[in-house]
Amino acid sequence: MLITDNLPLNRNKFIQEDQILNITGANWSDYEKFDSQDYSGYRVSYFNGEITIVSPGRNHERISEIINRLIIAYCEKYDLQDFPFGQTRLNVSGQTGREPDIAYAFDCDKNLPDLVVEVIFSSGDIEVLKSSYQKIGIRELWVWKNNKITFYYLEQNSYIVIEYSKILPHIKSESFIEYVNRGITESPLLIKKDFLKII
């Protein structure tokens, strides 16, 4: 956790929420020094001279996990081969780098994921996310924020909002979010069973 007992803050207050540290005036060399093994559990990103370190809160992790389980359930139902990237660092050298919450390639293993999912629980700039993943070349991006999920698809080097996923075409953002948001208080097992009935 970025907030430790050494700081004059109530640590328990921040367990549910993300903790975010922004370092401005950084360069690519600075970013490369943040080895993911040394910063296990953190998401470290770089864009336009700024390094952002996120320590995900409990609710962030629950939302990420339920989305991940629903994607796996979809693949199992439709016998779609999936190749998880986890939080593998994705980057365009010298320009942008991100460690996504969830990332998958489908059908066959690839150098880049077809789908990236990002959860913004406390704060975060969707435009920065889109710009980063556009540069990296991610075909489809899902962003959860404020109890809503938006699907973006890369078309002519720009993201457009789509109602149905083009990668997982039986998933509609409007109905998907109902199952995702249940993940804060309900067991993923129950949510998965209900989700499989509608896809």
C-alpha positions as CSV (number, residue, x, y, z in Angstrom):
1,M,0.0,0.0,0.0
2,L,1.2,3.5,-0.8
3,I,-0.3,4.8,2.5
4,T,1.7,3.2,5.3
5,D,1.7,3.5,9.1
6,N,4.4,6.1,8.8
7,L,2.0,8.7,7.3
8,P,-0.3,10.7,9.4
9,L,-3.4,9.2,7.8
10,N,-5.9,6.6,8.8
11,R,-4.7,3.6,6.8
12,N,-8.0,1.6,7.2
13,K,-9.9,4.4,5.5
14,F,-8.1,3.8,2.3
15,I,-8.3,0.0,2.1
16,Q,-11.5,0.1,-0.1
17,E,-10.2,2.9,-2.4
18,D,-7.3,3.0,-4.8
19,Q,-4.2,4.8,-3.7
20,I,-2.5,6.7,-6.5
21,L,0.9,8.4,-6.7
22,N,1.8,10.6,-9.7
23,I,5.4,11.5,-10.4
24,T,5.8,14.3,-12.9
25,G,8.8,15.3,-14.9
26,A,9.8,11.7,-15.5
27,N,11.3,10.2,-18.6
28,W,11.3,6.7,-20.1
29,S,14.5,5.7,-18.4
30,D,12.9,6.6,-15.0
31,Y,9.9,4.4,-15.9
32,E,12.0,1.4,-16.9
33,K,13.5,1.4,-13.4
34,F,10.2,0.4,-11.9
35,D,10.6,-3.3,-12.2
36,S,7.3,-5.1,-11.8
37,Q,8.8,-7.7,-9.5
38,D,10.0,-5.1,-7.1
39,Y,6.6,-3.4,-7.2
40,S,4.4,-6.5,-7.0
41,G,0.7,-5.6,-6.6
42,Y,1.1,-2.1,-8.0
43,R,0.1,-0.9,-11.5
44,V,2.8,1.3,-12.9
45,S,2.2,3.4,-16.1
46,Y,3.9,6.1,-18.1
47,F,2.4,8.7,-20.4
48,N,3.6,12.2,-21.4
49,G,6.4,12.5,-18.8
50,E,4.3,11.2,-15.9
51,I,4.7,8.0,-14.0
52,T,1.5,6.8,-12.2
53,I,1.7,4.2,-9.5
54,V,-1.7,2.7,-8.4
55,S,-2.2,0.5,-5.4
56,P,-5.6,-1.1,-6.1
57,G,-8.1,-1.1,-3.3
58,R,-10.3,-4.0,-2.4
59,N,-13.3,-2.9,-4.4
60,H,-11.1,-2.3,-7.5
61,E,-9.8,-5.9,-7.2
62,R,-13.3,-7.3,-6.8
63,I,-14.6,-5.6,-9.9
64,S,-11.5,-6.7,-11.9
65,E,-11.9,-10.3,-10.7
66,I,-15.6,-10.5,-11.6
67,I,-14.9,-9.1,-15.1
68,N,-12.1,-11.6,-15.5
69,R,-14.3,-14.6,-14.4
70,L,-17.1,-13.5,-16.7
71,I,-14.7,-13.4,-19.6
72,I,-13.5,-16.9,-18.8
73,A,-17.1,-18.1,-18.5
74,Y,-17.8,-16.7,-21.9
75,C,-14.7,-18.5,-23.4
76,E,-15.8,-21.7,-21.9
77,K,-19.3,-21.5,-23.2
78,Y,-18.3,-20.7,-26.7
79,D,-15.1,-22.9,-26.7
80,L,-13.0,-19.8,-27.5
81,Q,-9.3,-20.2,-26.8
82,D,-8.0,-17.5,-24.5
83,F,-4.5,-16.5,-23.7
84,P,-4.2,-14.3,-20.6
85,F,-1.6,-11.6,-20.3
86,G,-2.4,-10.7,-16.7
87,Q,-0.6,-7.5,-15.8
88,T,2.1,-7.9,-18.4
89,R,3.7,-4.5,-19.2
90,L,2.5,-3.2,-22.6
91,N,4.4,-0.3,-24.1
92,V,5.6,1.7,-27.1
93,S,9.2,2.4,-26.1
94,G,9.8,6.0,-25.1
95,Q,6.2,7.0,-25.4
96,T,3.7,5.0,-23.2
97,G,3.6,2.0,-21.0
98,R,0.8,0.4,-19.0
99,E,0.1,-2.7,-16.8
100,P,-3.6,-3.5,-17.4
101,D,-6.0,-4.9,-14.9
102,I,-7.0,-7.6,-17.4
103,A,-5.7,-8.5,-20.9
104,Y,-6.4,-11.4,-23.2
105,A,-5.6,-12.6,-26.7
106,F,-8.1,-14.9,-28.3
107,D,-8.1,-17.8,-30.8
108,C,-4.3,-17.9,-30.8
109,D,-1.4,-16.5,-28.7
110,K,-0.2,-13.1,-29.9
111,N,2.4,-10.5,-29.1
112,L,-0.4,-8.1,-28.0
113,P,-3.7,-8.7,-26.4
114,D,-6.9,-8.3,-28.4
115,L,-8.8,-7.0,-25.3
116,V,-7.7,-4.9,-22.4
117,V,-9.9,-4.1,-19.4
118,E,-9.2,-1.2,-17.0
119,V,-11.0,-0.4,-13.7
120,I,-10.9,3.2,-12.6
121,F,-12.2,3.1,-9.0
122,S,-11.0,6.3,-7.3
123,S,-9.6,8.5,-10.0
124,G,-8.1,8.3,-13.4
125,D,-8.3,9.9,-16.8
126,I,-10.1,7.9,-19.5
127,E,-8.6,10.0,-22.3
128,V,-5.1,9.1,-21.1
129,L,-6.0,5.4,-21.0
130,K,-7.4,5.6,-24.5
131,S,-4.4,7.5,-25.9
132,S,-2.0,5.0,-24.3
133,Y,-3.8,1.9,-25.6
134,Q,-4.3,3.5,-29.0
135,K,-0.6,4.0,-29.3
136,I,0.1,0.5,-28.2
137,G,-2.5,-0.8,-30.8
138,I,-5.0,-2.6,-28.5
139,R,-8.1,-3.5,-30.7
140,E,-10.7,-3.3,-27.9
141,L,-10.7,-1.5,-24.6
142,W,-13.2,-1.8,-21.8
143,V,-13.2,0.8,-19.1
144,W,-15.2,0.5,-15.8
145,K,-15.8,3.8,-14.0
146,N,-18.5,5.0,-11.7
147,N,-20.5,1.8,-11.9
148,K,-20.6,2.0,-15.7
149,I,-18.6,0.2,-18.4
150,T,-17.8,1.5,-21.8
151,F,-16.6,-0.6,-24.7
152,Y,-14.2,1.0,-27.1
153,Y,-13.0,-0.4,-30.5
154,L,-10.0,0.8,-32.4
155,E,-11.1,1.9,-35.9
156,Q,-8.8,3.9,-38.2
157,N,-6.4,4.6,-35.3
158,S,-9.1,6.1,-33.0
159,Y,-11.4,4.5,-30.4
160,I,-15.1,4.5,-31.1
161,V,-17.8,3.6,-28.5
162,I,-19.5,0.3,-29.3
163,E,-22.6,-1.3,-27.7
164,Y,-21.6,-4.9,-28.3
165,S,-18.1,-6.2,-28.0
166,K,-16.6,-7.1,-31.4
167,I,-14.1,-9.5,-29.8
168,L,-16.7,-11.2,-27.6
169,P,-19.8,-10.5,-29.7
170,H,-22.5,-11.9,-27.3
171,I,-21.6,-9.3,-24.6
172,K,-23.5,-6.1,-24.6
173,S,-22.1,-3.3,-22.3
174,E,-25.5,-2.3,-21.0
175,S,-26.4,-5.8,-19.7
176,F,-22.9,-6.8,-18.8
177,I,-22.5,-4.0,-16.2
178,E,-25.5,-5.3,-14.2
179,Y,-23.5,-8.5,-13.5
180,V,-20.2,-6.8,-12.9
181,N,-21.5,-4.4,-10.3
182,R,-23.0,-7.3,-8.3
183,G,-19.4,-8.3,-7.7
184,I,-19.0,-5.8,-4.8
185,T,-21.4,-7.7,-2.6
186,E,-22.1,-11.1,-4.2
187,S,-20.3,-14.3,-4.8
188,P,-18.8,-14.6,-8.3
189,L,-20.2,-18.1,-8.5
190,L,-23.8,-16.9,-8.4
191,I,-23.1,-14.0,-10.8
192,K,-21.5,-16.4,-13.3
193,K,-24.5,-18.7,-13.3
194,D,-26.9,-15.8,-14.0
195,F,-24.5,-14.3,-16.6
196,L,-24.3,-17.6,-18.6
197,K,-28.1,-17.6,-19.0
198,I,-28.1,-14.3,-21.0
199,I,-25.2,-14.9,-23.4
